[in-house]
Amino acid sequence: MLKIFNHWHGCRVVGTLVHSLWTCPEVTALWDGVRDTLSKVLNINVPLDPATCLLGIEPQGINCKSAQNIVTLACLATKSLILMNWKVSKANCFDMYNWLDEFLNLRSMEETASLLVYRDGDGNGLRAIIR
Ligand SMILES: [Zn+2]
């Protein structure tokens, strides 16, 4: 059963989590900005849909694995930014500068995690090291 939320940021819609993450007018401009930025940076048409953005399903029409990973990470950064700010009313919290900060923070965490996983020179992963 879907949970109903009182929405924030003045849209005054009582909606679901899908409204908060995808259809709310407060966040559609953010998703549009993410799509436009990714399309420019990757030099391809990046189609963003709820399956890709909300569920993390591999984006359709992007054949390059590194581009797919960037799109997936960008969607994760967008969801994180929305969820971290959904109950507060900060001006410009959904602008592309805040999104870029969130994206770079997630990218940095991903790089750090990969260093830990591949630290063992004998080919053992982190699970073997901490046993
Ligand atoms: Zn709303």
Residues whose N, C-alpha, C, O or C-beta is under 5 A from the ligand:
A	BS01	ZN	H7 W8 C11 V13 C24 P25
